Amino acid sequence: AQKVTQAQTEISVVEKEDVTLDCVYETRDTTYYLFWYKQPPSGELVFLIRRNSFDEQNEISGRYSWNFQKSTSSFNFTITASQVVDSAVYFCALRLARDQGGSEKLVFGKGTKLTVNP
Amino acid sequence: DGGITQSPKYLFRKEGQNVTLSCEQNLNHDAMYWYRQDPGQGLRLIYYSQIVNDFQKGDIAEGYSVSREKKESFPLTVTSAQKNPTAFYLCASSITAQGLTDTQYFGPGTRLTVL
């Protein structure tokens, strides 16, 4: 069975602080995809990043960076110099590769609510 | 502009009534999905469709029905059999049913409240 755990339910920081959102996943498959989505107060899920299981390179996009470590089954997300606009719920998700019998399902964690205070 | 639209944004329903949530996409995506979100629960898959005239049950399909008569449209009906329908409903789509790395893109959601 596949599972995604986001142990941090809520995080509150002050603007300009760095913050890391943790994501731990479980799967027995060797080929899979990991995702991060942002859900601002408006409700729409915004895609942030996709990473496949064969690519362990860390990724940086502006103030956002992602650390993928297969050895610990983690895919953590760091926001550097946080801003008020970063306040949202962030979801980590897992999906198996379809050619290995994976379904269409994205398995989501329960999300981490980030509040950035001015 | 390309994207996914859901209507209405807010929907109120009396107990015992069926209600249909709309989802339309103009991204030319083959696959479409419906998720339900409850507070603190993350998202759970209700139904998905990989191609026109075909759809599959997700984890929590009971009390829901869908149709996929057109590639652009994937309406969800919440029936009176759904015991706890008050939730936030999100529709998503992805590029192709054949692809291995298709990312799902989401619409703005419909918040359904049963009175």
Chai-1 contact restraints between the chains, C-beta under 6 A:
chainA,res_idxA,chainB,res_idxB,connection_type,confidence,min_distance_angstrom,max_distance_angstrom,comment,restraint_id
A,G43,B,G109,contact,1.0,0.0,6.0,A-B,restraint_1
A,E44,B,F106,contact,1.0,0.0,6.0,A-B,restraint_2
A,E44,B,P108,contact,1.0,0.0,6.0,A-B,restraint_3
A,L45,B,F106,contact,1.0,0.0,6.0,A-B,restraint_4
A,F47,B,T103,contact,1.0,0.0,6.0,A-B,restraint_5
A,R50,B,T103,contact,1.0,0.0,6.0,A-B,restraint_6
A,A97,B,L100,contact,1.0,0.0,6.0,A-B,restraint_7
A,R98,B,L100,contact,1.0,0.0,6.0,A-B,restraint_8
A,D99,B,L100,contact,1.0,0.0,6.0,A-B,restraint_9
A,E104,B,Y48,contact,1.0,0.0,6.0,A-B,restraint_10
A,K105,B,L45,contact,1.0,0.0,6.0,A-B,restraint_11
A,F108,B,G42,contact,1.0,0.0,6.0,A-B,restraint_12
A,F108,B,L43,contact,1.0,0.0,6.0,A-B,restraint_13
A,G109,B,G42,contact,1.0,0.0,6.0,A-B,restraint_14
A,K110,B,G42,contact,1.0,0.0,6.0,A-B,restraint_15
A,G111,B,G42,contact,1.0,0.0,6.0,A-B,restraint_16
